[in-house]
Amino acid sequence: MTRDDPSFFDALSQQQRPPYLWIGCSDSRVPANQIIGLAPGEVFVHRNIANVVGHTDFSCLAVLQYAVEVLKVQHVIVCGHYGCGGVAGALGSEPLGLIDNWLRHIKDVYEASPLIHEDVTTEGVIDRMCELNVAAQVRNVCYTTIIQGAWHRGQQVSVHGWIYGIKDGLLKNLGPCISSPDQLADIYRMNAPKR
């Protein structure tokens, strides 16, 4: 890096103001910076198995809060990937150990999905479930007090759902972008705090 840009590390050490938070899968084939073509320091990253945003996952929530309230990110990207082993594992019935508890979040998404009567062993169904999981996790980000609090403070934060194709390197926007509580179902919408 210093051969190409002698001041790279000096500049990097002086700032951390990324406009993006990436919540992605831990899969080693899905590196955030390389996929979106950003240099170190331009994206804040949280990764876990199958890019789950659980309402009791304090690690993910702490990252989200730091990114939104301290770094003032403007975009939260939830990015899954096709062929996700976590999603495939959730759709199976073989015990996998401790991770079964984590994968239950995905089983809940499946149970509420239109795929409930499909053959879950086919690649197409697994890939469709990967997309549905991203959509569910985007909603979960938006349901947090962190994101809704930012919106109530007038902070511009948009939440996006993307999926990455490991086989072809293509990144797909699953849309829509959620940028206000008005885009949420009433049951999940929080009132602005009273002053």
Backbone hydrogen bonds, N-H to C=O, Kabsch-Sander energy under -0.5 kcal/mol:
donor,donor_aa,acceptor,acceptor_aa,energy
5,D,1,M,-2.6
8,F,5,D,-2.3
11,A,7,S,-2.6
12,L,8,F,-2.6
13,S,9,F,-2.3
14,Q,10,D,-0.6
14,Q,11,A,-0.8
15,Q,12,L,-1.1
20,Y,42,E,-0.6
21,L,75,H,-2.5
22,W,44,F,-3.1
23,I,21,L,-0.5
23,I,77,I,-3.4
24,G,22,W,-0.6
24,G,46,H,-2.5
25,C,79,C,-0.8
26,S,48,N,-1.2
30,V,27,D,-1.9
32,A,30,V,-0.6
35,I,31,P,-2.3
36,I,32,A,-2.2
37,G,33,N,-0.8
38,L,33,N,-2.0
42,E,39,A,-1.9
44,F,20,Y,-2.9
46,H,22,W,-2.9
48,N,24,G,-2.0
51,N,48,N,-1.7
52,V,49,I,-0.7
54,G,52,V,-0.6
57,D,54,G,-1.6
58,F,56,T,-1.3
61,L,57,D,-2.6
62,A,58,F,-2.1
63,V,59,S,-2.0
64,L,60,C,-2.7
65,Q,61,L,-2.7
66,Y,62,A,-2.5
67,A,63,V,-2.8
68,V,64,L,-2.5
69,E,65,Q,-3.1
70,V,65,Q,-0.6
70,V,66,Y,-1.7
71,L,66,Y,-2.4
73,V,67,A,-2.5
74,Q,19,P,-2.1
75,H,19,P,-1.9
76,V,158,S,-3.0
77,I,21,L,-3.5
77,I,75,H,-0.5
78,V,76,V,-0.6
78,V,160,H,-2.9
79,C,23,I,-2.5
79,C,77,I,-0.7
80,G,78,V,-0.5
80,G,162,W,-2.1
82,Y,164,Y,-2.3
84,C,81,H,-0.9
88,A,84,C,-2.4
89,G,85,G,-2.6
90,A,86,G,-2.0
91,L,87,V,-1.7
92,G,88,A,-0.7
92,G,89,G,-0.6
100,D,97,G,-2.1
101,N,98,L,-1.6
102,W,98,L,-0.7
103,L,99,I,-2.9
104,R,100,D,-0.8
105,H,102,W,-1.5
106,I,103,L,-0.9
107,K,103,L,-1.8
108,D,104,R,-2.2
109,V,105,H,-1.3
110,Y,106,I,-2.6
111,E,107,K,-2.7
112,A,108,D,-1.3
113,S,110,Y,-1.8
116,I,113,S,-1.0
118,E,115,L,-2.7
120,V,118,E,-0.9
122,T,119,D,-1.5
126,I,122,T,-2.3
127,D,123,E,-2.8
128,R,124,G,-2.2
129,M,125,V,-2.4
130,C,126,I,-1.9
131,E,127,D,-1.7
132,L,128,R,-2.4
133,N,129,M,-2.5
134,V,130,C,-1.8
135,A,131,E,-2.3
136,A,132,L,-2.2
137,Q,133,N,-2.4
138,V,134,V,-2.4
139,R,135,A,-2.0
140,N,136,A,-2.3
141,V,137,Q,-2.2
142,C,138,V,-2.1
143,Y,139,R,-1.8
144,T,140,N,-0.5
144,T,141,V,-1.2
148,Q,144,T,-2.1
149,G,145,T,-2.1
150,A,146,I,-1.8
151,W,147,I,-2.4
152,H,148,Q,-2.3
153,R,149,G,-1.6
154,G,151,W,-1.4
155,Q,150,A,-2.6
157,V,155,Q,-0.9
158,S,74,Q,-2.3
159,V,178,I,-2.7
160,H,76,V,-3.1
162,W,78,V,-2.8
162,W,160,H,-0.5
163,I,172,K,-2.2
164,Y,80,G,-2.0
165,G,170,L,-2.8
166,I,164,Y,-0.8
169,G,165,G,-2.9
172,K,163,I,-3.1
174,L,161,G,-2.9
174,L,172,K,-0.6
175,G,161,G,-0.7
178,I,159,V,-2.5
179,S,177,C,-0.6
183,Q,180,S,-1.7
184,L,181,P,-2.0
188,Y,185,A,-1.7
189,R,185,A,-0.7
189,R,186,D,-1.1
